[in-house]
Amino acid sequence: MAKRSIVNILITGVPGVGKTTLLKRVVEKLNCPAFGFYTSELREAGNRVGFSVESLSGEKGILSHKDIKSPYRVGKYGVDLRSFESIGVSELEKGLAADSLIVIDEIGKMELFSEKFKEVLLKAMEVPNPLLATILYKSHPFCDRLKKRTDTELIKIDPRNREELVDILVKRFASLVGAGLNAG
């Protein structure tokens, strides 16, 4: 599967608006090889205690947790770079070697502690594979540079457009990769 030109689609929006859900729904509807990862909240007794990372291949681990002692912190959460890199970054490296869609949820503060992640992400934005990712809504020097790339389209999700974006993105990826991607 080769896309006609390098195009990366980054989804942004305020926390909780549905970026991860959008990614999952698009990937579900696309009948094509995909590599990448999702992040999700970890909850105990109804309270958020951290975040997990799960590869599209099914590997799961801890991205961050309130009980992790780490020099890498976002708020009350310590970030487990080793777990993130062994699951999330490793999965992206597999995607770079394959003829597949690359999915990243998310390019955010926790993930950006990893220099290896940033390096692999930049490679992913240069290869012919289509890339679909969520990205930090707030300004951040590294993210701001990604958002301004000429080979990148930034789409803001909000409650008014989140339902229609599923079909829009499925059609967009079908047009990027032509017959190599079968939207189902």
VOPAGU-2260 file (C-alpha; in pm, 1 decimal, decimal comma):
REM VOPAGU-2260
SITE   aa  ch    i         X         Y         Z
SITE  MET   A    0       0,0       0,0       0,0
SITE  ALA   A    1     163,1     325,5    -106,9
SITE  LYS   A    2       2,6     661,8     -72,7
SITE  ARG   A    3      28,7     908,2    -360,9
SITE  SER   A    4     205,0    1172,6    -155,5
SITE  ILE   A    5     316,9    1199,3     203,7
SITE  VAL   A    6      16,0    1306,3     403,5
SITE  ASN   A    7     -20,5    1284,2     776,6
SITE  ILE   A    8    -348,6    1356,6     949,9
SITE  LEU   A    9    -335,9    1486,3    1305,1
SITE  ILE   A   10    -653,1    1510,9    1513,4
SITE  THR   A   11    -662,7    1768,5    1790,3
SITE  GLY   A   12    -923,3    1890,0    2035,0
SITE  VAL   A   13    -979,6    1957,3    2400,8
SITE  PRO   A   14    -933,3    1666,8    2644,2
SITE  GLY   A   15   -1236,5    1438,7    2659,6
SITE  VAL   A   16   -1387,3    1545,6    2325,8
SITE  GLY   A   17   -1348,7    1199,4    2168,3
SITE  LYS   A   18   -1013,1    1188,1    1987,4
SITE  THR   A   19    -931,4     831,0    2089,9
SITE  THR   A   20   -1284,5     713,0    2014,8
SITE  LEU   A   21   -1261,8     871,7    1669,9
SITE  LEU   A   22    -932,6     695,1    1596,8
SITE  LYS   A   23   -1069,8     360,1    1709,6
SITE  ARG   A   24   -1383,8     398,3    1497,6
SITE  VAL   A   25   -1185,2     494,1    1186,8
SITE  VAL   A   26    -943,1     201,9    1227,7
SITE  GLU   A   27   -1238,1     -34,3    1282,8
SITE  LYS   A   28   -1401,2      76,1     957,7
SITE  LEU   A   29   -1081,5      48,0     757,7
SITE  ASN   A   30   -1005,9    -302,5     643,4
SITE  CYS   A   31    -629,9    -261,7     612,8
SITE  PRO   A   32    -311,1    -353,6     796,9
SITE  ALA   A   33    -243,2    -111,4    1084,2
SITE  PHE   A   34      21,2     -70,8    1350,9
SITE  GLY   A   35      23,4     171,8    1641,1
SITE  PHE   A   36    -115,1     224,2    1986,6
SITE  TYR   A   37    -398,1     367,6    2191,0
SITE  THR   A   38    -386,3     519,4    2537,0
SITE  SER   A   39    -668,0     499,5    2789,8
SITE  GLU   A   40    -743,2     591,1    3147,4
SITE  LEU   A   41    -675,7     350,9    3430,4
SITE  ARG   A   42    -941,0     372,4    3699,5
SITE  GLU   A   43    -966,9     233,1    4050,2
SITE  ALA   A   44   -1287,7     278,3    4252,8
SITE  GLY   A   45   -1406,4     529,8    3993,5
SITE  ASN   A   46   -1097,4     748,8    4021,5
SITE  ARG   A   47    -838,0     797,0    3748,2
SITE  VAL   A   48    -503,6     663,9    3870,5
SITE  GLY   A   49    -307,0     665,3    3546,3
SITE  PHE   A   50    -300,5     573,4    3179,8
SITE  SER   A   51    -236,9     252,0    2990,5
SITE  VAL   A   52     -83,3     195,9    2648,6
SITE  GLU   A   53    -214,0     -78,8    2419,1
SITE  SER   A   54     -69,9    -171,2    2082,6
SITE  LEU   A   55    -293,8    -260,7    1791,8
SITE  SER   A   56    -124,0    -602,8    1814,8
SITE  GLY   A   57    -275,5    -645,9    2162,8
SITE  GLU   A   58      18,1    -580,4    2396,8
SITE  LYS   A   59     -78,2    -380,3    2706,2
SITE  GLY   A   60     119,1    -190,5    2964,6
SITE  ILE   A   61     126,5     108,3    3194,1
SITE  LEU   A   62     206,6     447,4    3042,4
SITE  SER   A   63     172,9     635,5    3370,5
SITE  HIS   A   64      40,2     589,5    3720,9
SITE  LYS   A   65      11,8     794,4    4037,4
SITE  ASP   A   66     221,1     532,5    4222,8
SITE  ILE   A   67     510,0     527,9    3973,1
SITE  LYS   A   68     823,3     699,9    4097,3
SITE  SER   A   69     981,3     851,3    3788,6
SITE  PRO   A   70    1173,0    1165,2    3695,9
SITE  TYR   A   71     919,6    1198,5    3412,8
SITE  ARG   A   72     597,1    1338,5    3553,2
SITE  VAL   A   73     278,3    1496,4    3424,8
SITE  GLY   A   74      75,2    1624,9    3715,9
SITE  LYS   A   75      45,7    1350,1    3975,7
SITE  TYR   A   76     142,5    1075,1    3730,4
SITE  GLY   A   77     485,9     919,4    3696,3
SITE  VAL   A   78     556,2     808,7    3337,9
SITE  ASP   A   79     695,5     460,7    3269,2
SITE  LEU   A   80     910,4     523,9    2960,8
SITE  ARG   A   81    1039,1     165,6    2949,0
SITE  SER   A   82     685,9      24,2    2925,8
SITE  PHE   A   83     578,1     285,9    2670,9
SITE  GLU   A   84     881,2     228,7    2448,9
SITE  SER   A   85     862,0    -150,9    2464,6
SITE  ILE   A   86     493,7    -149,1    2365,4
SITE  GLY   A   87     406,0     173,6    2183,1
SITE  VAL   A   88     733,8     266,3    2018,0
SITE  SER   A   89     813,5     -95,3    1928,9
SITE  GLU   A   90     474,6    -122,3    1757,3
SITE  LEU   A   91     544,4     193,5    1554,5
SITE  GLU   A   92     878,0      49,5    1443,3
SITE  LYS   A   93     693,6    -260,2    1316,4
SITE  GLY   A   94     458,2     -30,7    1127,0
SITE  LEU   A   95     748,4     149,7     963,0
SITE  ALA   A   96     875,5    -183,7     832,1
SITE  ALA   A   97     531,8    -285,6     701,9
SITE  ASP   A   98     304,3    -158,4     430,0
SITE  SER   A   99      41,3     -37,1     675,2
SITE  LEU   A  100    -153,3     243,7     832,0
SITE  ILE   A  101      27,1     395,6    1131,8
SITE  VAL   A  102    -197,6     495,5    1424,5
SITE  ILE   A  103     -78,3     703,3    1721,3
SITE  ASP   A  104    -290,3     795,8    2021,6
SITE  GLU   A  105    -141,7    1027,2    2127,9
SITE  ILE   A  106     135,6    1274,7    2065,1
SITE  GLY   A  107     114,5    1426,9    2411,0
SITE  LYS   A  108     318,3    1536,3    2710,6
SITE  MET   A  109     373,6    1187,5    2850,6
SITE  GLU   A  110     478,5    1033,8    2519,4
SITE  LEU   A  111     708,5    1325,8    2437,5
SITE  PHE   A  112     937,7    1241,6    2730,3
SITE  SER   A  113    1063,3     961,4    2505,0
SITE  GLU   A  114    1334,6    1073,2    2263,1
SITE  LYS   A  115    1298,8     736,3    2090,3
SITE  PHE   A  116     927,6     804,8    2034,5
SITE  LYS   A  117     999,8    1146,2    1883,3
SITE  GLU   A  118    1260,8     994,3    1652,0
SITE  VAL   A  119    1030,0     713,6    1533,1
SITE  LEU   A  120     737,6     956,7    1497,9
SITE  LEU   A  121     939,5    1185,5    1270,8
SITE  LYS   A  122    1037,9     884,2    1057,7
SITE  ALA   A  123     671,5     779,1    1041,8
SITE  MET   A  124     581,4    1122,0     906,1
SITE  GLU   A  125     833,5    1079,8     622,3
SITE  VAL   A  126     757,7     728,5     496,3
SITE  PRO   A  127     485,7     649,7     239,2
SITE  ASN   A  128     262,2     487,6     503,1
SITE  PRO   A  129     -50,4     688,1     586,3
SITE  LEU   A  130     -40,0     823,6     941,1
SITE  LEU   A  131    -339,1     902,3    1163,2
SITE  ALA   A  132    -264,4    1043,5    1506,1
SITE  THR   A  133    -407,9    1249,4    1786,4
SITE  ILE   A  134    -200,8    1540,9    1910,2
SITE  LEU   A  135    -190,7    1769,7    2209,4
SITE  TYR   A  136    -439,1    2056,6    2176,7
SITE  LYS   A  137    -235,0    2308,7    2374,5
SITE  SER   A  138      74,8    2473,4    2236,7
SITE  HIS   A  139     396,5    2273,6    2275,4
SITE  PRO   A  140     714,7    2347,9    2072,1
SITE  PHE   A  141     754,3    1994,8    1929,1
SITE  CYS   A  142     380,9    1953,5    1857,4
SITE  ASP   A  143     352,8    2300,7    1707,4
SITE  ARG   A  144     624,0    2210,5    1453,0
SITE  LEU   A  145     437,6    1892,2    1359,0
SITE  LYS   A  146     109,0    2078,4    1319,2
SITE  LYS   A  147     271,4    2324,2    1075,2
SITE  ARG   A  148     429,9    2065,7     843,7
SITE  THR   A  149     327,8    2108,6     480,8
SITE  ASP   A  150     267,0    1733,2     447,5
SITE  THR   A  151      31,8    1733,2     745,4
SITE  GLU   A  152    -334,3    1813,5     782,4
SITE  LEU   A  153    -457,7    1922,3    1124,6
SITE  ILE   A  154    -824,6    1851,4    1199,8
SITE  LYS   A  155    -994,0    1983,9    1511,8
SITE  ILE   A  156   -1259,7    1757,3    1660,5
SITE  ASP   A  157   -1545,7    1903,3    1859,7
SITE  PRO   A  158   -1890,4    1781,3    1968,9
SITE  ARG   A  159   -2048,7    1917,0    1648,3
SITE  ASN   A  160   -1824,2    1735,0    1398,9
SITE  ARG   A  161   -1704,5    1420,4    1575,5
SITE  GLU   A  162   -1967,8    1189,3    1423,9
SITE  GLU   A  163   -1917,3    1302,3    1065,4
SITE  LEU   A  164   -1538,0    1290,1    1097,6
SITE  VAL   A  165   -1543,8     908,6    1104,7
SITE  ASP   A  166   -1671,4     880,7     746,6
SITE  ILE   A  167   -1468,1    1179,8     630,3
SITE  LEU   A  168   -1145,4    1020,6     755,3
SITE  VAL   A  169   -1231,1     675,5     618,6
SITE  LYS   A  170   -1287,8     831,5     274,6
SITE  ARG   A  171    -971,3    1042,1     304,4
SITE  PHE   A  172    -754,6     738,5     376,7
SITE  ALA   A  173    -918,6     544,1      95,2
SITE  SER   A  174    -825,7     828,6    -142,0
SITE  LEU   A  175    -469,2     841,0      -4,8
SITE  VAL   A  176    -393,8     478,2     -66,3
SITE  GLY   A  177    -635,3     397,4    -346,5
SITE  ALA   A  178    -725,7      34,6    -396,2
SITE  GLY   A  179    -470,2     -74,1    -135,7
SITE  LEU   A  180    -704,9      22,3     142,7
SITE  ASN   A  181   -1049,1    -134,4     150,0
SITE  ALA   A  182   -1291,9      67,8     363,4
SITE  GLY   A  183   -1552,0    -160,4     512,7
